[in-house]
Amino acid sequence: MDSTAPAAAAPQDAVPAVEIHGLATVFGKGRDAFTVHDQLDLTVRRGEILSLVGGSGTGKTVLLRHILGLTVPTRGSVSVLGRPATELGGEGASSRVGMLFQHGALFSAFSVLDNIAFALRELGTLPDAVITDAALVKLRMVGLQAEHATRMPADLSGGMIKRVALARALIMDPPLLLLDEPTAGLDPNSSDEFCELLLELHAALGLTVIMVTHDLDTLYALSTRVAVLADRRVIALGTPEEVTQYKHPFIEHFFLGERGRRARASEKT
């Protein structure tokens, strides 16, 4: 074999969904500088549901912004689907990564249909009838009906807002979905239903999901793996059961305290 021949490119499916190496995030300068991340490494496998957990100020949402390409780290690299995350800040970003914000972030002056269709309309390349049909497909995909299309966000329940926001995040069929506190503000029944919907869509669409959550019931219901942020880096990475074995004050408080015991007991029943 000729050792000088170029190596074959890795199959696209073999490329991780997200790769983060040596990440540092520093806000401010001089004495006012505040370091959020330092030498943070993380690899997200294709097809998994990875939950990010950590205390306040550990930079979970900042990390999502780096993955989205909305902010540039001070040092280190972030790649998404084999390409630098900074490229996501340009045209076509929503076709690669969908984002569900904590409170839905729907446009209050737009109807449900117009909220879902927003990214497609911004492209300016498709007939309005095609855009409408695509938005209605996504509306049904998240468990809502065509009659909901003309409603305004102010007329929706919290659970419906989450579903519309999810449909909007999926309108461009992105392979990667980011969720920021997806069940926050939902009652237990609505939270359970939303988790079931996410699992169904994850399986049906072959999605990779990265989720920030403080809710242990949601974490245990959805997570393939969990990444724990503390001390400015990822201190533990594995299944929920594996992570709980790691000795660290945050993990012991978060997973092994009373809330954690209740969530684990609920998952087993």
Contacts in CASP RR format, 6 or more apart in sequence:
PFRMAT RR
TARGET T0000
AUTHOR 0000-0000-0000
METHOD contacts of the structure
MODEL  1
MDSTAPAAAAPQDAVPAVEIHGLATVFGKGRDAFTVHDQLDLTVRRGEIL
SLVGGSGTGKTVLLRHILGLTVPTRGSVSVLGRPATELGGEGASSRVGML
FQHGALFSAFSVLDNIAFALRELGTLPDAVITDAALVKLRMVGLQAEHAT
RMPADLSGGMIKRVALARALIMDPPLLLLDEPTAGLDPNSSDEFCELLLE
LHAALGLTVIMVTHDLDTLYALSTRVAVLADRRVIALGTPEEVTQYKHPF
IEHFFLGERGRRARASEKT
13 46 0 8 1.000
15 46 0 8 1.000
15 81 0 8 1.000
15 82 0 8 1.000
16 43 0 8 1.000
16 44 0 8 1.000
16 45 0 8 1.000
16 46 0 8 1.000
16 82 0 8 1.000
17 44 0 8 1.000
17 45 0 8 1.000
17 46 0 8 1.000
17 47 0 8 1.000
17 48 0 8 1.000
17 80 0 8 1.000
17 81 0 8 1.000
17 175 0 8 1.000
17 176 0 8 1.000
17 208 0 8 1.000
17 210 0 8 1.000
18 42 0 8 1.000
18 43 0 8 1.000
18 44 0 8 1.000
18 67 0 8 1.000
18 78 0 8 1.000
18 79 0 8 1.000
18 80 0 8 1.000
18 81 0 8 1.000
18 176 0 8 1.000
18 208 0 8 1.000
18 210 0 8 1.000
19 42 0 8 1.000
19 43 0 8 1.000
19 44 0 8 1.000
19 77 0 8 1.000
19 78 0 8 1.000
19 79 0 8 1.000
19 82 0 8 1.000
20 40 0 8 1.000
20 41 0 8 1.000
20 42 0 8 1.000
20 43 0 8 1.000
20 63 0 8 1.000
20 66 0 8 1.000
20 67 0 8 1.000
20 76 0 8 1.000
20 77 0 8 1.000
20 78 0 8 1.000
20 79 0 8 1.000
21 41 0 8 1.000
21 76 0 8 1.000
21 77 0 8 1.000
22 39 0 8 1.000
22 40 0 8 1.000
22 41 0 8 1.000
22 75 0 8 1.000
22 76 0 8 1.000
22 77 0 8 1.000
23 37 0 8 1.000
23 39 0 8 1.000
23 40 0 8 1.000
23 41 0 8 1.000
23 42 0 8 1.000
23 63 0 8 1.000
23 66 0 8 1.000
23 73 0 8 1.000
23 75 0 8 1.000
23 76 0 8 1.000
23 77 0 8 1.000
23 78 0 8 1.000
24 35 0 8 1.000
24 37 0 8 1.000
24 38 0 8 1.000
24 39 0 8 1.000
24 40 0 8 1.000
24 73 0 8 1.000
24 74 0 8 1.000
24 75 0 8 1.000
24 76 0 8 1.000
25 35 0 8 1.000
25 36 0 8 1.000
25 37 0 8 1.000
25 59 0 8 1.000
25 62 0 8 1.000
25 66 0 8 1.000
25 71 0 8 1.000
25 73 0 8 1.000
25 74 0 8 1.000
26 33 0 8 1.000
26 34 0 8 1.000
26 35 0 8 1.000
26 36 0 8 1.000
26 74 0 8 1.000
27 33 0 8 1.000
27 34 0 8 1.000
27 36 0 8 1.000
28 34 0 8 1.000
35 232 0 8 1.000
36 57 0 8 1.000
36 58 0 8 1.000
36 59 0 8 1.000
36 62 0 8 1.000
36 232 0 8 1.000
37 59 0 8 1.000
37 62 0 8 1.000
37 63 0 8 1.000
37 73 0 8 1.000
37 232 0 8 1.000
37 233 0 8 1.000
38 232 0 8 1.000
38 233 0 8 1.000
39 232 0 8 1.000
39 233 0 8 1.000
40 63 0 8 1.000
40 229 0 8 1.000
40 232 0 8 1.000
40 233 0 8 1.000
40 234 0 8 1.000
41 233 0 8 1.000
41 234 0 8 1.000
42 227 0 8 1.000
42 234 0 8 1.000
42 237 0 8 1.000
44 50 0 8 1.000
44 208 0 8 1.000
44 210 0 8 1.000
45 208 0 8 1.000
45 225 0 8 1.000
46 175 0 8 1.000
46 208 0 8 1.000
47 202 0 8 1.000
47 206 0 8 1.000
47 207 0 8 1.000
47 208 0 8 1.000
47 209 0 8 1.000
47 224 0 8 1.000
48 208 0 8 1.000
48 209 0 8 1.000
48 224 0 8 1.000
48 225 0 8 1.000
49 202 0 8 1.000
49 208 0 8 1.000
49 209 0 8 1.000
49 211 0 8 1.000
49 222 0 8 1.000
49 223 0 8 1.000
49 224 0 8 1.000
49 225 0 8 1.000
50 209 0 8 1.000
50 210 0 8 1.000
50 211 0 8 1.000
50 223 0 8 1.000
50 224 0 8 1.000
50 225 0 8 1.000
50 226 0 8 1.000
50 227 0 8 1.000
51 211 0 8 1.000
51 212 0 8 1.000
51 213 0 8 1.000
51 219 0 8 1.000
51 222 0 8 1.000
51 223 0 8 1.000
51 225 0 8 1.000
51 226 0 8 1.000
51 227 0 8 1.000
52 60 0 8 1.000
52 63 0 8 1.000
52 64 0 8 1.000
52 210 0 8 1.000
52 211 0 8 1.000
52 212 0 8 1.000
52 213 0 8 1.000
52 226 0 8 1.000
52 227 0 8 1.000
52 229 0 8 1.000
53 60 0 8 1.000
53 212 0 8 1.000
53 213 0 8 1.000
53 214 0 8 1.000
53 219 0 8 1.000
53 226 0 8 1.000
53 227 0 8 1.000
53 228 0 8 1.000
53 229 0 8 1.000
53 254 0 8 1.000
54 60 0 8 1.000
54 228 0 8 1.000
54 229 0 8 1.000
54 230 0 8 1.000
54 250 0 8 1.000
54 254 0 8 1.000
55 229 0 8 1.000
55 230 0 8 1.000
55 250 0 8 1.000
55 254 0 8 1.000
58 229 0 8 1.000
58 230 0 8 1.000
58 232 0 8 1.000
59 229 0 8 1.000
60 212 0 8 1.000
60 229 0 8 1.000
61 180 0 8 1.000
61 212 0 8 1.000
62 71 0 8 1.000
63 229 0 8 1.000
64 99 0 8 1.000
64 178 0 8 1.000
64 180 0 8 1.000
64 210 0 8 1.000
64 212 0 8 1.000
65 71 0 8 1.000
66 72 0 8 1.000
66 73 0 8 1.000
66 78 0 8 1.000
66 85 0 8 1.000
67 78 0 8 1.000
67 80 0 8 1.000
67 85 0 8 1.000
67 97 0 8 1.000
67 178 0 8 1.000
67 210 0 8 1.000
68 85 0 8 1.000
68 88 0 8 1.000
68 89 0 8 1.000
68 93 0 8 1.000
68 97 0 8 1.000
68 99 0 8 1.000
68 178 0 8 1.000
69 78 0 8 1.000
69 80 0 8 1.000
69 85 0 8 1.000
69 86 0 8 1.000
69 87 0 8 1.000
69 88 0 8 1.000
69 89 0 8 1.000
69 93 0 8 1.000
70 89 0 8 1.000
72 86 0 8 1.000
77 84 0 8 1.000
78 84 0 8 1.000
78 85 0 8 1.000
78 86 0 8 1.000
79 85 0 8 1.000
80 88 0 8 1.000
80 96 0 8 1.000
80 97 0 8 1.000
80 176 0 8 1.000
81 96 0 8 1.000
81 175 0 8 1.000
81 176 0 8 1.000
87 93 0 8 1.000
88 96 0 8 1.000
88 97 0 8 1.000
92 123 0 8 1.000
92 172 0 8 1.000
94 119 0 8 1.000
94 171 0 8 1.000
94 172 0 8 1.000
94 174 0 8 1.000
95 172 0 8 1.000
95 173 0 8 1.000
95 174 0 8 1.000
96 174 0 8 1.000
96 175 0 8 1.000
96 176 0 8 1.000
97 174 0 8 1.000
97 176 0 8 1.000
97 177 0 8 1.000
97 178 0 8 1.000
98 169 0 8 1.000
98 170 0 8 1.000
98 172 0 8 1.000
98 174 0 8 1.000
98 176 0 8 1.000
98 177 0 8 1.000
98 178 0 8 1.000
99 169 0 8 1.000
99 177 0 8 1.000
99 178 0 8 1.000
99 180 0 8 1.000
100 162 0 8 1.000
100 165 0 8 1.000
100 166 0 8 1.000
100 169 0 8 1.000
100 177 0 8 1.000
100 178 0 8 1.000
100 179 0 8 1.000
100 180 0 8 1.000
100 182 0 8 1.000
101 165 0 8 1.000
101 180 0 8 1.000
102 180 0 8 1.000
102 181 0 8 1.000
102 184 0 8 1.000
103 161 0 8 1.000
103 184 0 8 1.000
104 161 0 8 1.000
104 162 0 8 1.000
104 164 0 8 1.000
104 165 0 8 1.000
105 165 0 8 1.000
106 115 0 8 1.000
106 153 0 8 1.000
106 161 0 8 1.000
106 164 0 8 1.000
106 165 0 8 1.000
106 168 0 8 1.000
107 114 0 8 1.000
107 115 0 8 1.000
107 118 0 8 1.000
107 153 0 8 1.000
108 152 0 8 1.000
108 153 0 8 1.000
108 154 0 8 1.000
110 118 0 8 1.000
110 152 0 8 1.000
110 153 0 8 1.000
111 149 0 8 1.000
111 150 0 8 1.000
111 151 0 8 1.000
111 152 0 8 1.000
112 139 0 8 1.000
112 144 0 8 1.000
112 148 0 8 1.000
112 149 0 8 1.000
112 150 0 8 1.000
112 151 0 8 1.000
112 152 0 8 1.000
112 153 0 8 1.000
112 156 0 8 1.000
112 164 0 8 1.000
113 132 0 8 1.000
113 135 0 8 1.000
113 136 0 8 1.000
113 139 0 8 1.000
113 149 0 8 1.000
113 150 0 8 1.000
114 121 0 8 1.000
115 153 0 8 1.000
115 164 0 8 1.000
115 165 0 8 1.000
115 168 0 8 1.000
116 135 0 8 1.000
116 138 0 8 1.000
116 139 0 8 1.000
116 164 0 8 1.000
116 167 0 8 1.000
116 168 0 8 1.000
116 171 0 8 1.000
117 131 0 8 1.000
117 132 0 8 1.000
117 134 0 8 1.000
117 135 0 8 1.000
117 171 0 8 1.000
118 168 0 8 1.000
118 171 0 8 1.000
119 168 0 8 1.000
119 171 0 8 1.000
119 172 0 8 1.000
120 126 0 8 1.000
120 131 0 8 1.000
120 134 0 8 1.000
120 135 0 8 1.000
120 171 0 8 1.000
120 172 0 8 1.000
121 131 0 8 1.000
126 134 0 8 1.000
134 171 0 8 1.000
135 149 0 8 1.000
135 167 0 8 1.000
135 171 0 8 1.000
136 146 0 8 1.000
136 149 0 8 1.000
138 167 0 8 1.000
138 168 0 8 1.000
138 170 0 8 1.000
138 171 0 8 1.000
139 145 0 8 1.000
139 146 0 8 1.000
139 148 0 8 1.000
139 149 0 8 1.000
139 164 0 8 1.000
139 167 0 8 1.000
140 146 0 8 1.000
141 167 0 8 1.000
141 170 0 8 1.000
141 201 0 8 1.000
142 163 0 8 1.000
142 164 0 8 1.000
142 166 0 8 1.000
142 167 0 8 1.000
142 170 0 8 1.000
142 197 0 8 1.000
142 201 0 8 1.000
143 163 0 8 1.000
143 197 0 8 1.000
144 160 0 8 1.000
144 163 0 8 1.000
144 164 0 8 1.000
144 167 0 8 1.000
148 156 0 8 1.000
148 160 0 8 1.000
148 164 0 8 1.000
153 161 0 8 1.000
153 164 0 8 1.000
156 164 0 8 1.000
157 190 0 8 1.000
158 185 0 8 1.000
158 186 0 8 1.000
158 190 0 8 1.000
159 186 0 8 1.000
159 190 0 8 1.000
159 194 0 8 1.000
162 182 0 8 1.000
162 183 0 8 1.000
162 186 0 8 1.000
162 194 0 8 1.000
163 194 0 8 1.000
163 197 0 8 1.000
166 197 0 8 1.000
166 198 0 8 1.000
166 201 0 8 1.000
169 177 0 8 1.000
170 177 0 8 1.000
170 201 0 8 1.000
170 205 0 8 1.000
173 205 0 8 1.000
175 206 0 8 1.000
175 207 0 8 1.000
175 208 0 8 1.000
176 207 0 8 1.000
176 208 0 8 1.000
176 209 0 8 1.000
176 210 0 8 1.000
177 207 0 8 1.000
177 208 0 8 1.000
177 209 0 8 1.000
177 210 0 8 1.000
178 209 0 8 1.000
178 210 0 8 1.000
178 211 0 8 1.000
179 198 0 8 1.000
179 209 0 8 1.000
179 210 0 8 1.000
179 211 0 8 1.000
179 212 0 8 1.000
179 213 0 8 1.000
180 211 0 8 1.000
180 212 0 8 1.000
181 212 0 8 1.000
181 213 0 8 1.000
181 214 0 8 1.000
181 215 0 8 1.000
182 194 0 8 1.000
182 198 0 8 1.000
182 211 0 8 1.000
182 213 0 8 1.000
182 218 0 8 1.000
183 190 0 8 1.000
183 191 0 8 1.000
183 194 0 8 1.000
183 195 0 8 1.000
183 213 0 8 1.000
183 215 0 8 1.000
183 217 0 8 1.000
183 218 0 8 1.000
184 214 0 8 1.000
184 215 0 8 1.000
186 194 0 8 1.000
188 217 0 8 1.000
191 215 0 8 1.000
191 217 0 8 1.000
191 218 0 8 1.000
192 217 0 8 1.000
192 221 0 8 1.000
195 217 0 8 1.000
195 218 0 8 1.000
195 221 0 8 1.000
195 222 0 8 1.000
198 209 0 8 1.000
198 222 0 8 1.000
199 221 0 8 1.000
199 222 0 8 1.000
201 207 0 8 1.000
202 209 0 8 1.000
209 222 0 8 1.000
211 218 0 8 1.000
211 222 0 8 1.000
211 223 0 8 1.000
213 219 0 8 1.000
216 254 0 8 1.000
216 255 0 8 1.000
216 259 0 8 1.000
216 260 0 8 1.000
216 262 0 8 1.000
216 263 0 8 1.000
216 264 0 8 1.000
217 263 0 8 1.000
217 266 0 8 1.000
217 267 0 8 1.000
219 226 0 8 1.000
219 240 0 8 1.000
219 263 0 8 1.000
220 240 0 8 1.000
220 263 0 8 1.000
220 264 0 8 1.000
220 266 0 8 1.000
220 267 0 8 1.000
221 267 0 8 1.000
223 239 0 8 1.000
223 240 0 8 1.000
224 239 0 8 1.000
225 237 0 8 1.000
225 238 0 8 1.000
225 239 0 8 1.000
226 236 0 8 1.000
226 237 0 8 1.000
226 238 0 8 1.000
226 239 0 8 1.000
226 240 0 8 1.000
226 243 0 8 1.000
227 234 0 8 1.000
227 236 0 8 1.000
227 237 0 8 1.000
227 238 0 8 1.000
228 234 0 8 1.000
228 235 0 8 1.000
228 236 0 8 1.000
228 237 0 8 1.000
228 243 0 8 1.000
228 246 0 8 1.000
228 248 0 8 1.000
228 250 0 8 1.000
228 251 0 8 1.000
229 235 0 8 1.000
230 248 0 8 1.000
230 250 0 8 1.000
230 251 0 8 1.000
235 246 0 8 1.000
235 248 0 8 1.000
235 251 0 8 1.000
236 242 0 8 1.000
236 243 0 8 1.000
236 246 0 8 1.000
236 248 0 8 1.000
236 251 0 8 1.000
237 243 0 8 1.000
240 255 0 8 1.000
243 251 0 8 1.000
243 255 0 8 1.000
244 251 0 8 1.000
244 255 0 8 1.000
244 256 0 8 1.000
254 260 0 8 1.000
END
